[in-house]
Amino acid sequence: MNNNTKHLSDMVRYCVMWKFKPSDGKTSKELAEDVKEKYQSLLGLVPGLTAIEIGINRNEGKTSYDAVMIADFESWEALAAYKADTMRDNVIEYVKTIADVRAKVEYER
């Protein structure tokens, strides 16, 4: 196989889950919609970010999170560059004001 070909196993997946606290008169679901829009706007603007999906939870259980982000990157270096990107920083600053709990996982695919 060509060494320049990117294998699925070379990709990095970054997952973040949030529980939001109602803010500015918005429900957790409305805040999750805002976060979804902000994160999805980064696709095509951040080098190395190949896919991003934000799922909004429909389960109201006590152990449920409000939303999950699943983002794929070309490499660990691309993920590191994403974490240092100012466009992402703008989204993060907003999320910090509304997130009550956050959990993340990073792994190779």
Backbone as XML, in Angstrom:
<?xml version="1.0"?>
<chain id="A" units="angstrom">
  <residue number="1" name="MET">
    <atom name="N" x="0.833" y="-1.181" z="0.000"/>
    <atom name="CA" x="0.000" y="0.000" z="0.000"/>
    <atom name="C" x="0.878" y="1.245" z="0.000"/>
  </residue>
  <residue number="2" name="ASN">
    <atom name="N" x="0.428" y="2.295" z="-0.594"/>
    <atom name="CA" x="1.155" y="3.560" z="-0.681"/>
    <atom name="C" x="1.324" y="4.170" z="0.707"/>
  </residue>
  <residue number="3" name="ASN">
    <atom name="N" x="2.535" y="4.570" z="1.063"/>
    <atom name="CA" x="2.791" y="5.158" z="2.382"/>
    <atom name="C" x="2.137" y="6.525" z="2.546"/>
  </residue>
  <residue number="4" name="ASN">
    <atom name="N" x="1.753" y="7.176" z="1.464"/>
    <atom name="CA" x="1.089" y="8.480" z="1.543"/>
    <atom name="C" x="-0.407" y="8.358" z="1.775"/>
  </residue>
  <residue number="5" name="THR">
    <atom name="N" x="-0.934" y="7.152" z="1.730"/>
    <atom name="CA" x="-2.355" y="6.934" z="1.935"/>
    <atom name="C" x="-2.667" y="6.976" z="3.427"/>
  </residue>
  <residue number="6" name="LYS">
    <atom name="N" x="-3.689" y="7.719" z="3.787"/>
    <atom name="CA" x="-4.104" y="7.822" z="5.185"/>
    <atom name="C" x="-4.992" y="6.634" z="5.512"/>
  </residue>
  <residue number="7" name="HIS">
    <atom name="N" x="-4.647" y="5.884" z="6.510"/>
    <atom name="CA" x="-5.443" y="4.750" z="6.942"/>
    <atom name="C" x="-6.383" y="5.199" z="8.048"/>
  </residue>
  <residue number="8" name="LEU">
    <atom name="N" x="-7.547" y="4.548" z="8.124"/>
    <atom name="CA" x="-8.489" y="4.883" z="9.177"/>
    <atom name="C" x="-7.823" y="4.769" z="10.538"/>
  </residue>
  <residue number="9" name="SER">
    <atom name="N" x="-6.929" y="3.802" z="10.712"/>
    <atom name="CA" x="-6.274" y="3.613" z="12.004"/>
    <atom name="C" x="-5.313" y="4.751" z="12.348"/>
  </residue>
  <residue number="10" name="ASP">
    <atom name="N" x="-4.950" y="5.578" z="11.360"/>
    <atom name="CA" x="-4.075" y="6.714" z="11.618"/>
    <atom name="C" x="-4.858" y="7.927" z="12.115"/>
  </residue>
  <residue number="11" name="MET">
    <atom name="N" x="-6.163" y="7.882" z="12.002"/>
    <atom name="CA" x="-7.007" y="9.007" z="12.373"/>
    <atom name="C" x="-7.166" y="9.074" z="13.896"/>
  </residue>
  <residue number="12" name="VAL">
    <atom name="N" x="-7.523" y="10.251" z="14.363"/>
    <atom name="CA" x="-7.757" y="10.461" z="15.789"/>
    <atom name="C" x="-9.196" y="10.914" z="15.977"/>
  </residue>
  <residue number="13" name="ARG">
    <atom name="N" x="-9.857" y="10.318" z="16.938"/>
    <atom name="CA" x="-11.232" y="10.711" z="17.267"/>
    <atom name="C" x="-11.203" y="11.407" z="18.628"/>
  </residue>
  <residue number="14" name="TYR">
    <atom name="N" x="-11.921" y="12.527" z="18.685"/>
    <atom name="CA" x="-12.003" y="13.353" z="19.894"/>
    <atom name="C" x="-13.473" y="13.474" z="20.251"/>
  </residue>
  <residue number="15" name="CYS">
    <atom name="N" x="-13.834" y="13.021" z="21.426"/>
    <atom name="CA" x="-15.225" y="13.037" z="21.877"/>
    <atom name="C" x="-15.340" y="13.849" z="23.160"/>
  </residue>
  <residue number="16" name="VAL">
    <atom name="N" x="-16.338" y="14.713" z="23.208"/>
    <atom name="CA" x="-16.595" y="15.515" z="24.397"/>
    <atom name="C" x="-18.087" y="15.447" z="24.692"/>
  </residue>
  <residue number="17" name="MET">
    <atom name="N" x="-18.435" y="15.251" z="25.956"/>
    <atom name="CA" x="-19.839" y="15.279" z="26.378"/>
    <atom name="C" x="-20.015" y="16.403" z="27.391"/>
  </residue>
  <residue number="18" name="TRP">
    <atom name="N" x="-21.195" y="17.037" z="27.338"/>
    <atom name="CA" x="-21.485" y="18.128" z="28.263"/>
    <atom name="C" x="-22.851" y="17.975" z="28.904"/>
  </residue>
  <residue number="19" name="LYS">
    <atom name="N" x="-22.929" y="18.464" z="30.132"/>
    <atom name="CA" x="-24.202" y="18.732" z="30.794"/>
    <atom name="C" x="-24.253" y="20.252" z="30.917"/>
  </residue>
  <residue number="20" name="PHE">
    <atom name="N" x="-25.325" y="20.846" z="30.427"/>
    <atom name="CA" x="-25.452" y="22.300" z="30.447"/>
    <atom name="C" x="-26.370" y="22.751" z="31.570"/>
  </residue>
  <residue number="21" name="LYS">
    <atom name="N" x="-26.067" y="23.930" z="32.096"/>
    <atom name="CA" x="-26.936" y="24.541" z="33.095"/>
    <atom name="C" x="-27.783" y="25.580" z="32.363"/>
  </residue>
  <residue number="22" name="PRO">
    <atom name="N" x="-29.101" y="25.595" z="32.622"/>
    <atom name="CA" x="-29.940" y="26.600" z="31.966"/>
    <atom name="C" x="-29.335" y="27.990" z="32.167"/>
  </residue>
  <residue number="23" name="SER">
    <atom name="N" x="-29.322" y="28.787" z="31.084"/>
    <atom name="CA" x="-28.662" y="30.089" z="31.113"/>
    <atom name="C" x="-29.358" y="31.041" z="30.161"/>
  </residue>
  <residue number="24" name="ASP">
    <atom name="N" x="-29.439" y="32.306" z="30.542"/>
    <atom name="CA" x="-30.036" y="33.347" z="29.703"/>
    <atom name="C" x="-31.437" y="32.970" z="29.231"/>
  </residue>
  <residue number="25" name="GLY">
    <atom name="N" x="-32.189" y="32.286" z="30.093"/>
    <atom name="CA" x="-33.556" y="31.912" z="29.747"/>
    <atom name="C" x="-33.659" y="30.758" z="28.766"/>
  </residue>
  <residue number="26" name="LYS">
    <atom name="N" x="-32.539" y="30.095" z="28.453"/>
    <atom name="CA" x="-32.549" y="28.974" z="27.516"/>
    <atom name="C" x="-32.476" y="27.657" z="28.276"/>
  </residue>
  <residue number="27" name="THR">
    <atom name="N" x="-33.154" y="26.663" z="27.742"/>
    <atom name="CA" x="-33.097" y="25.318" z="28.315"/>
    <atom name="C" x="-31.779" y="24.647" z="27.920"/>
  </residue>
  <residue number="28" name="SER">
    <atom name="N" x="-31.487" y="23.537" z="28.548"/>
    <atom name="CA" x="-30.289" y="22.767" z="28.203"/>
    <atom name="C" x="-30.312" y="22.332" z="26.739"/>
  </residue>
  <residue number="29" name="LYS">
    <atom name="N" x="-31.468" y="21.954" z="26.239"/>
    <atom name="CA" x="-31.587" y="21.534" z="24.837"/>
    <atom name="C" x="-31.318" y="22.710" z="23.895"/>
  </residue>
  <residue number="30" name="GLU">
    <atom name="N" x="-31.819" y="23.893" z="24.223"/>
    <atom name="CA" x="-31.565" y="25.074" z="23.393"/>
    <atom name="C" x="-30.083" y="25.438" z="23.403"/>
  </residue>
  <residue number="31" name="LEU">
    <atom name="N" x="-29.451" y="25.320" z="24.558"/>
    <atom name="CA" x="-28.016" y="25.574" z="24.641"/>
    <atom name="C" x="-27.239" y="24.556" z="23.817"/>
  </residue>
  <residue number="32" name="ALA">
    <atom name="N" x="-27.672" y="23.306" z="23.843"/>
    <atom name="CA" x="-27.021" y="22.262" z="23.050"/>
    <atom name="C" x="-27.133" y="22.594" z="21.557"/>
  </residue>
  <residue number="33" name="GLU">
    <atom name="N" x="-28.243" y="23.117" z="21.123"/>
    <atom name="CA" x="-28.415" y="23.527" z="19.719"/>
    <atom name="C" x="-27.437" y="24.649" z="19.372"/>
  </residue>
  <residue number="34" name="ASP">
    <atom name="N" x="-27.260" y="25.608" z="20.287"/>
    <atom name="CA" x="-26.292" y="26.693" z="20.071"/>
    <atom name="C" x="-24.878" y="26.144" z="19.922"/>
  </residue>
  <residue number="35" name="VAL">
    <atom name="N" x="-24.518" y="25.231" z="20.803"/>
    <atom name="CA" x="-23.178" y="24.630" z="20.781"/>
    <atom name="C" x="-22.983" y="23.850" z="19.487"/>
  </residue>
  <residue number="36" name="LYS">
    <atom name="N" x="-23.996" y="23.129" z="19.080"/>
    <atom name="CA" x="-23.933" y="22.361" z="17.834"/>
    <atom name="C" x="-23.625" y="23.283" z="16.659"/>
  </residue>
  <residue number="37" name="GLU">
    <atom name="N" x="-24.333" y="24.370" z="16.558"/>
    <atom name="CA" x="-24.119" y="25.317" z="15.458"/>
    <atom name="C" x="-22.702" y="25.889" z="15.480"/>
  </residue>
  <residue number="38" name="LYS">
    <atom name="N" x="-22.231" y="26.264" z="16.664"/>
    <atom name="CA" x="-20.901" y="26.865" z="16.784"/>
    <atom name="C" x="-19.796" y="25.875" z="16.401"/>
  </residue>
  <residue number="39" name="TYR">
    <atom name="N" x="-19.886" y="24.646" z="16.891"/>
    <atom name="CA" x="-18.853" y="23.660" z="16.569"/>
    <atom name="C" x="-18.900" y="23.256" z="15.098"/>
  </residue>
  <residue number="40" name="GLN">
    <atom name="N" x="-20.078" y="23.062" z="14.553"/>
    <atom name="CA" x="-20.170" y="22.648" z="13.154"/>
    <atom name="C" x="-19.633" y="23.716" z="12.211"/>
  </residue>
  <residue number="41" name="SER">
    <atom name="N" x="-19.650" y="24.965" z="12.640"/>
    <atom name="CA" x="-19.131" y="26.041" z="11.796"/>
    <atom name="C" x="-17.612" y="25.952" z="11.618"/>
  </residue>
  <residue number="42" name="LEU">
    <atom name="N" x="-16.941" y="25.161" z="12.460"/>
    <atom name="CA" x="-15.486" y="25.016" z="12.367"/>
    <atom name="C" x="-15.043" y="24.087" z="11.241"/>
  </residue>
  <residue number="43" name="LEU">
    <atom name="N" x="-15.953" y="23.207" z="10.783"/>
    <atom name="CA" x="-15.593" y="22.257" z="9.734"/>
    <atom name="C" x="-15.263" y="23.010" z="8.449"/>
  </residue>
  <residue number="44" name="GLY">
    <atom name="N" x="-14.110" y="22.704" z="7.887"/>
    <atom name="CA" x="-13.647" y="23.374" z="6.678"/>
    <atom name="C" x="-12.780" y="24.589" z="6.968"/>
  </residue>
  <residue number="45" name="LEU">
    <atom name="N" x="-12.764" y="25.027" z="8.227"/>
    <atom name="CA" x="-11.957" y="26.184" z="8.616"/>
    <atom name="C" x="-10.718" y="25.792" z="9.406"/>
  </residue>
  <residue number="46" name="VAL">
    <atom name="N" x="-10.785" y="24.682" z="10.111"/>
    <atom name="CA" x="-9.675" y="24.229" z="10.950"/>
    <atom name="C" x="-8.934" y="23.115" z="10.215"/>
  </residue>
  <residue number="47" name="PRO">
    <atom name="N" x="-7.678" y="23.349" z="9.849"/>
    <atom name="CA" x="-6.903" y="22.321" z="9.144"/>
    <atom name="C" x="-6.810" y="21.023" z="9.945"/>
  </residue>
  <residue number="48" name="GLY">
    <atom name="N" x="-6.978" y="19.897" z="9.253"/>
    <atom name="CA" x="-6.846" y="18.597" z="9.902"/>
    <atom name="C" x="-8.123" y="18.067" z="10.510"/>
  </residue>
  <residue number="49" name="LEU">
    <atom name="N" x="-9.144" y="18.922" z="10.661"/>
    <atom name="CA" x="-10.453" y="18.480" z="11.159"/>
    <atom name="C" x="-11.213" y="17.920" z="9.966"/>
  </residue>
  <residue number="50" name="THR">
    <atom name="N" x="-11.417" y="16.603" z="9.947"/>
    <atom name="CA" x="-12.023" y="15.968" z="8.779"/>
    <atom name="C" x="-13.523" y="15.736" z="8.918"/>
  </residue>
  <residue number="51" name="ALA">
    <atom name="N" x="-14.022" y="15.684" z="10.140"/>
    <atom name="CA" x="-15.456" y="15.475" z="10.366"/>
    <atom name="C" x="-15.797" y="15.936" z="11.775"/>
  </residue>
  <residue number="52" name="ILE">
    <atom name="N" x="-17.015" y="16.442" z="11.935"/>
    <atom name="CA" x="-17.486" y="16.819" z="13.266"/>
    <atom name="C" x="-18.983" y="16.597" z="13.320"/>
  </residue>
  <residue number="53" name="GLU">
    <atom name="N" x="-19.409" y="15.991" z="14.407"/>
    <atom name="CA" x="-20.831" y="15.714" z="14.605"/>
    <atom name="C" x="-21.170" y="16.064" z="16.045"/>
  </residue>
  <residue number="54" name="ILE">
    <atom name="N" x="-22.287" y="16.732" z="16.232"/>
    <atom name="CA" x="-22.766" y="17.038" z="17.575"/>
    <atom name="C" x="-24.136" y="16.411" z="17.709"/>
  </residue>
  <residue number="55" name="GLY">
    <atom name="N" x="-24.248" y="15.502" z="18.662"/>
    <atom name="CA" x="-25.525" y="14.846" z="18.923"/>
    <atom name="C" x="-26.162" y="15.446" z="20.158"/>
  </residue>
  <residue number="56" name="ILE">
    <atom name="N" x="-27.446" y="15.712" z="20.052"/>
    <atom name="CA" x="-28.188" y="16.273" z="21.185"/>
    <atom name="C" x="-29.036" y="15.165" z="21.785"/>
  </residue>
  <residue number="57" name="ASN">
    <atom name="N" x="-28.824" y="14.913" z="23.053"/>
    <atom name="CA" x="-29.475" y="13.815" z="23.749"/>
    <atom name="C" x="-30.978" y="14.035" z="23.855"/>
  </residue>
  <residue number="58" name="ARG">
    <atom name="N" x="-31.725" y="12.976" z="23.671"/>
    <atom name="CA" x="-33.181" y="13.016" z="23.820"/>
    <atom name="C" x="-33.633" y="12.247" z="25.060"/>
  </residue>
  <residue number="59" name="ASN">
    <atom name="N" x="-32.674" y="11.724" z="25.818"/>
    <atom name="CA" x="-32.971" y="10.970" z="27.038"/>
    <atom name="C" x="-32.895" y="11.926" z="28.222"/>
  </residue>
  <residue number="60" name="GLU">
    <atom name="N" x="-33.871" y="11.891" z="29.078"/>
    <atom name="CA" x="-33.919" y="12.806" z="30.224"/>
    <atom name="C" x="-33.427" y="12.177" z="31.522"/>
  </residue>
  <residue number="61" name="GLY">
    <atom name="N" x="-32.704" y="11.083" z="31.458"/>
    <atom name="CA" x="-32.247" y="10.386" z="32.655"/>
    <atom name="C" x="-31.237" y="11.180" z="33.468"/>
  </residue>
  <residue number="62" name="LYS">
    <atom name="N" x="-31.138" y="10.845" z="34.749"/>
    <atom name="CA" x="-30.217" y="11.538" z="35.662"/>
    <atom name="C" x="-28.757" y="11.409" z="35.242"/>
  </residue>
  <residue number="63" name="THR">
    <atom name="N" x="-28.399" y="10.291" z="34.653"/>
    <atom name="CA" x="-27.001" y="10.078" z="34.267"/>
    <atom name="C" x="-26.709" y="10.527" z="32.839"/>
  </residue>
  <residue number="64" name="SER">
    <atom name="N" x="-27.697" y="11.099" z="32.173"/>
    <atom name="CA" x="-27.541" y="11.513" z="30.780"/>
    <atom name="C" x="-26.807" y="12.841" z="30.661"/>
  </residue>
  <residue number="65" name="TYR">
    <atom name="N" x="-26.068" y="12.968" z="29.587"/>
    <atom name="CA" x="-25.444" y="14.236" z="29.215"/>
    <atom name="C" x="-26.342" y="14.907" z="28.181"/>
  </residue>
  <residue number="66" name="ASP">
    <atom name="N" x="-26.220" y="16.216" z="28.038"/>
    <atom name="CA" x="-27.076" y="16.955" z="27.110"/>
    <atom name="C" x="-26.625" y="16.853" z="25.668"/>
  </residue>
  <residue number="67" name="ALA">
    <atom name="N" x="-25.324" y="16.766" z="25.442"/>
    <atom name="CA" x="-24.803" y="16.723" z="24.077"/>
    <atom name="C" x="-23.457" y="16.024" z="24.047"/>
  </residue>
  <residue number="68" name="VAL">
    <atom name="N" x="-23.113" y="15.539" z="22.856"/>
    <atom name="CA" x="-21.821" y="14.916" z="22.622"/>
    <atom name="C" x="-21.267" y="15.457" z="21.300"/>
  </residue>
  <residue number="69" name="MET">
    <atom name="N" x="-19.980" y="15.724" z="21.286"/>
    <atom name="CA" x="-19.293" y="16.090" z="20.058"/>
    <atom name="C" x="-18.345" y="14.950" z="19.700"/>
  </residue>
  <residue number="70" name="ILE">
    <atom name="N" x="-18.385" y="14.531" z="18.442"/>
    <atom name="CA" x="-17.461" y="13.534" z="17.935"/>
    <atom name="C" x="-16.759" y="14.174" z="16.753"/>
  </residue>
  <residue number="71" name="ALA">
    <atom name="N" x="-15.456" y="14.343" z="16.885"/>
    <atom name="CA" x="-14.675" y="15.004" z="15.834"/>
    <atom name="C" x="-13.523" y="14.101" z="15.424"/>
  </residue>
  <residue number="72" name="ASP">
    <atom name="N" x="-13.274" y="14.053" z="14.125"/>
    <atom name="CA" x="-12.180" y="13.248" z="13.588"/>
    <atom name="C" x="-11.089" y="14.157" z="13.043"/>
  </residue>
  <residue number="73" name="PHE">
    <atom name="N" x="-9.844" y="13.763" z="13.314"/>
    <atom name="CA" x="-8.672" y="14.529" z="12.896"/>
    <atom name="C" x="-7.719" y="13.632" z="12.134"/>
  </residue>
  <residue number="74" name="GLU">
    <atom name="N" x="-6.949" y="14.236" z="11.260"/>
    <atom name="CA" x="-5.980" y="13.495" z="10.453"/>
    <atom name="C" x="-4.878" y="12.871" z="11.294"/>
  </residue>
  <residue number="75" name="SER">
    <atom name="N" x="-4.555" y="13.485" z="12.437"/>
    <atom name="CA" x="-3.427" y="13.016" z="13.249"/>
    <atom name="C" x="-3.502" y="13.645" z="14.638"/>
  </residue>
  <residue number="76" name="TRP">
    <atom name="N" x="-2.615" y="13.172" z="15.514"/>
    <atom name="CA" x="-2.498" y="13.780" z="16.842"/>
    <atom name="C" x="-2.032" y="15.231" z="16.714"/>
  </residue>
  <residue number="77" name="GLU">
    <atom name="N" x="-1.181" y="15.496" z="15.740"/>
    <atom name="CA" x="-0.699" y="16.867" z="15.515"/>
    <atom name="C" x="-1.849" y="17.775" z="15.094"/>
  </residue>
  <residue number="78" name="ALA">
    <atom name="N" x="-2.754" y="17.258" z="14.265"/>
    <atom name="CA" x="-3.919" y="18.046" z="13.843"/>
    <atom name="C" x="-4.833" y="18.344" z="15.035"/>
  </residue>
  <residue number="79" name="LEU">
    <atom name="N" x="-4.993" y="17.371" z="15.928"/>
    <atom name="CA" x="-5.796" y="17.600" z="17.135"/>
    <atom name="C" x="-5.136" y="18.661" z="18.009"/>
  </residue>
  <residue number="80" name="ALA">
    <atom name="N" x="-3.830" y="18.589" z="18.166"/>
    <atom name="CA" x="-3.111" y="19.593" z="18.967"/>
    <atom name="C" x="-3.257" y="20.983" z="18.349"/>
  </residue>
  <residue number="81" name="ALA">
    <atom name="N" x="-3.186" y="21.061" z="17.022"/>
    <atom name="CA" x="-3.354" y="22.352" z="16.347"/>
    <atom name="C" x="-4.772" y="22.885" z="16.540"/>
  </residue>
  <residue number="82" name="TYR">
    <atom name="N" x="-5.755" y="21.999" z="16.498"/>
    <atom name="CA" x="-7.148" y="22.374" z="16.746"/>
    <atom name="C" x="-7.306" y="22.965" z="18.149"/>
  </residue>
  <residue number="83" name="LYS">
    <atom name="N" x="-6.678" y="22.315" z="19.123"/>
    <atom name="CA" x="-6.796" y="22.790" z="20.506"/>
    <atom name="C" x="-6.155" y="24.160" z="20.702"/>
  </residue>
  <residue number="84" name="ALA">
    <atom name="N" x="-5.233" y="24.538" z="19.822"/>
    <atom name="CA" x="-4.560" y="25.838" z="19.914"/>
    <atom name="C" x="-5.194" y="26.882" z="18.981"/>
  </residue>
  <residue number="85" name="ASP">
    <atom name="N" x="-6.198" y="26.485" z="18.222"/>
    <atom name="CA" x="-6.806" y="27.369" z="17.224"/>
    <atom name="C" x="-7.701" y="28.419" z="17.888"/>
  </residue>
  <residue number="86" name="THR">
    <atom name="N" x="-7.574" y="29.669" z="17.477"/>
    <atom name="CA" x="-8.368" y="30.748" z="18.084"/>
    <atom name="C" x="-9.852" y="30.624" z="17.773"/>
  </residue>
  <residue number="87" name="MET">
    <atom name="N" x="-10.216" y="30.055" z="16.627"/>
    <atom name="CA" x="-11.645" y="29.864" z="16.325"/>
    <atom name="C" x="-12.264" y="28.897" z="17.327"/>
  </residue>
  <residue number="88" name="ARG">
    <atom name="N" x="-11.536" y="27.851" z="17.676"/>
    <atom name="CA" x="-12.013" y="26.910" z="18.684"/>
    <atom name="C" x="-12.079" y="27.600" z="20.045"/>
  </residue>
  <residue number="89" name="ASP">
    <atom name="N" x="-11.093" y="28.431" z="20.338"/>
    <atom name="CA" x="-11.081" y="29.143" z="21.618"/>
    <atom name="C" x="-12.344" y="29.969" z="21.805"/>
  </residue>
  <residue number="90" name="ASN">
    <atom name="N" x="-12.830" y="30.592" z="20.737"/>
    <atom name="CA" x="-14.055" y="31.389" z="20.835"/>
    <atom name="C" x="-15.250" y="30.518" z="21.216"/>
  </residue>
  <residue number="91" name="VAL">
    <atom name="N" x="-15.320" y="29.322" z="20.654"/>
    <atom name="CA" x="-16.407" y="28.400" z="20.987"/>
    <atom name="C" x="-16.248" y="27.927" z="22.429"/>
  </residue>
  <residue number="92" name="ILE">
    <atom name="N" x="-15.024" y="27.573" z="22.798"/>
    <atom name="CA" x="-14.750" y="27.072" z="24.154"/>
    <atom name="C" x="-15.151" y="28.107" z="25.213"/>
  </residue>
  <residue number="93" name="GLU">
    <atom name="N" x="-14.829" y="29.353" z="24.973"/>
    <atom name="CA" x="-15.181" y="30.404" z="25.947"/>
    <atom name="C" x="-16.685" y="30.452" z="26.173"/>
  </residue>
  <residue number="94" name="TYR">
    <atom name="N" x="-17.463" y="30.310" z="25.118"/>
    <atom name="CA" x="-18.924" y="30.270" z="25.259"/>
    <atom name="C" x="-19.349" y="29.028" z="26.038"/>
  </residue>
  <residue number="95" name="VAL">
    <atom name="N" x="-18.811" y="27.874" z="25.654"/>
    <atom name="CA" x="-19.198" y="26.617" z="26.297"/>
    <atom name="C" x="-18.866" y="26.639" z="27.786"/>
  </residue>
  <residue number="96" name="LYS">
    <atom name="N" x="-17.746" y="27.217" z="28.157"/>
    <atom name="CA" x="-17.366" y="27.295" z="29.576"/>
    <atom name="C" x="-18.414" y="28.034" z="30.403"/>
  </residue>
  <residue number="97" name="THR">
    <atom name="N" x="-19.113" y="28.983" z="29.811"/>
    <atom name="CA" x="-20.107" y="29.759" z="30.556"/>
    <atom name="C" x="-21.397" y="28.984" z="30.785"/>
  </residue>
  <residue number="98" name="ILE">
    <atom name="N" x="-21.635" y="27.934" z="29.990"/>
    <atom name="CA" x="-22.912" y="27.218" z="30.096"/>
    <atom name="C" x="-22.764" y="25.755" z="30.517"/>
  </residue>
  <residue number="99" name="ALA">
    <atom name="N" x="-21.553" y="25.210" z="30.466"/>
    <atom name="CA" x="-21.354" y="23.802" z="30.808"/>
    <atom name="C" x="-21.225" y="23.623" z="32.312"/>
  </residue>
  <residue number="100" name="ASP">
    <atom name="N" x="-21.967" y="22.669" z="32.817"/>
    <atom name="CA" x="-21.908" y="22.327" z="34.235"/>
    <atom name="C" x="-20.923" y="21.182" z="34.450"/>
  </residue>
  <residue number="101" name="VAL">
    <atom name="N" x="-20.931" y="20.211" z="33.524"/>
    <atom name="CA" x="-20.064" y="19.039" z="33.593"/>
    <atom name="C" x="-19.556" y="18.748" z="32.186"/>
  </residue>
  <residue number="102" name="ARG">
    <atom name="N" x="-18.307" y="18.288" z="32.103"/>
    <atom name="CA" x="-17.693" y="17.966" z="30.817"/>
    <atom name="C" x="-16.869" y="16.699" z="30.976"/>
  </residue>
  <residue number="103" name="ALA">
    <atom name="N" x="-16.920" y="15.838" z="29.974"/>
    <atom name="CA" x="-16.093" y="14.622" z="29.943"/>
    <atom name="C" x="-15.555" y="14.469" z="28.526"/>
  </residue>
  <residue number="104" name="LYS">
    <atom name="N" x="-14.323" y="13.933" z="28.405"/>
    <atom name="CA" x="-13.772" y="13.767" z="27.054"/>
    <atom name="C" x="-12.991" y="12.472" z="26.942"/>
  </residue>
  <residue number="105" name="VAL">
    <atom name="N" x="-12.863" y="12.030" z="25.678"/>
    <atom name="CA" x="-12.076" y="10.854" z="25.345"/>
    <atom name="C" x="-11.381" y="11.144" z="24.024"/>
  </residue>
  <residue number="106" name="GLU">
    <atom name="N" x="-10.107" y="10.774" z="23.918"/>
    <atom name="CA" x="-9.328" y="10.914" z="22.688"/>
    <atom name="C" x="-8.719" y="9.555" z="22.389"/>
  </residue>
  <residue number="107" name="TYR">
    <atom name="N" x="-8.866" y="9.095" z="21.135"/>
    <atom name="CA" x="-8.299" y="7.790" z="20.798"/>
    <atom name="C" x="-8.002" y="7.692" z="19.308"/>
  </residue>
  <residue number="108" name="GLU">
    <atom name="N" x="-7.153" y="6.716" z="18.966"/>
    <atom name="CA" x="-6.829" y="6.449" z="17.563"/>
    <atom name="C" x="-7.890" y="5.522" z="16.992"/>
  </residue>
  <residue number="109" name="ARG">
    <atom name="N" x="-8.200" y="5.794" z="15.740"/>
    <atom name="CA" x="-9.180" y="4.928" z="15.038"/>
    <atom name="C" x="-8.456" y="3.971" z="14.140"/>
  </residue>
</chain>
